[in-house]
Amino acid sequence: MKLDYEMTYRVRVRGPLAATAGAPLGERQYWEMAEGELTGARINARFAMPGGDWYRSGADGLGRPDVRVQFQTDDGEVVLLHYTGIVQSTEAFKHVAEHGGETRFDDQYVRMAMFFETGAAHYAWLNQSLFAAEGRLIERDRLEYRVYRIA
């Protein structure tokens, strides 16, 4: 097995709403995925509309996103993306989230499993592969992911 770099995913978030403290299935925060883009050799796309993250903070100190977003490619096709993973809020991560700046990919553990869906024949390769991503903060409210196809 190997990882082949496929694309960069950048997203601007807004929020969060107040957490659902006391909810029977656990506490979640809702983040709006306000703007986003995919750029790569085989795809260029922007959010068709805002998406959402039903983020869960774990008792182990790690966050677990549950994100769904929808893209429109530069040639007019619709691509859906669902991803989950693990976010470790290190001191470097917290500093950038509060004060601005950016982190390096190795400043925190932000790893995602990404699943794409599309009906467009030209992008069928997205349906036929698994993807993993590593992330970092590039501004207080913006994240950047390097997305790899698992070969």
N, C-alpha and C positions, 0 to 999 in steps of 0.2 A: 504494500500500500504506500502511496505517496500523495503529497499535497501539491496541486498545481494552482498557482495564483490565477484567478479568473477575473476579479473586478474589485473596485473600491466602492464601498457604500458609505455615504455621509448622510447624517440625519441631524436635524435641529429639533429639540424637544421643548415642550412647554408644560409647566406644572410644578409639582403634582397637586392633585386634589387632596383633600384631607384623607388620611388613611381610614380604612373600614375597621377600626379597632373594635373587638368584640364580635366580629362576624363569625358565624358557626363554622365556616370552612377556612378560617384564617384571615389575617389582616393583609390587605392589599392597598397599594397606592395606584392611582391612575395617572399616567403621563400621556399627553398628546404628542404624537409623532407629527410635528407640524409641517416640516419640509424635508425632502430627501431626494437623493439621486444615486443611481448606479452608473459607474463608468468603467468600461473595459473594452478589450479588443473586439468582443462579440456582442456587447450590449451597451446602450446608452439610454437611460430612462430617468424620469422624474416622477415624484408622487402625483397621482391623479387626484388625490384628496388626502386630508390628514388621516393618519392611522392611530392606533392606540397600544399602550403597554399596560397590562394589568400586573404590575410589579409586586412581587412578594419578598419581604425582608425575612430572612430565616433566623432562627434562634442561634445559629452557628455564626452569625455576623455576615453572611453572604446574601446577596440579592439574587433573585431569580426572575428575570424578565419573561414576559409572555406577550410577544409583539405580533401584530398583524398590520401590514401596510399593503398598499396597492399602487402599482406604477403604470405609467403609459410610456412606451418606448418612443424613440424619436421617429420610428416608422408607423406609429399609431396602434401598436398592439398592447394588450393588457397583460400584466404579469403580477401575480399575487405572491407575497412573501410572508411566511410565518417563521418566527425564530424564538428560541428559548436558550437559556444558558446560565452562566454564573458570572456575577459581578462582585469583585472584592474592592471595597472602598478603602484603599490605602491612604496614608497621610498625603501623598502626592495627589491622588485622585480628589480627596476632599479639599485640598488647597485650591486646585484649579476650579472645582465646582463652586467654591465660595468667592474666589478672588480673580479668576480669569487666568489666561495663559494656556498652556497645553502640556499634556503628559507624553511620555514615550510609551511605546507598546509594552515595554517590560517594567513600567512603573506600577502596574496593577495587573490583576488576573481578570480579564474581560474576555470570555470565550463564549461563542454562540454556535449552535447547530441550526442551520438555515435550510428551509424547505421552500422551493418555488413551485408555482402552478401557473400554467398558461395553456391556452388552446391553440396558440400560434405555431404552425409547423416550423417556422424559422428558429424558434426558441425552444423547440422540443428538448434540446440538450439540458435545459433547466429542470425538466420533469424527470430526467433519466439519470440524475446524479445526486449525490449527497454533498453538502457544502458545510464547511467549518469556517469560522471567522475569529480573528483577534481584534480587540478594539482598544481605543484610547480616546481621551477628551482632547478636542482641538480648540474649544472655547468653553465657557461656563455651561452653555446649553447645546453644544454640538459634539457629536461623536463621529469618529471615523473608524471604519472596519476594513481590514484586508480580508477578502473573501477567497477561499480556496476550494477548488473542486477536489473531492477525495477520489483519487484514481485507483 
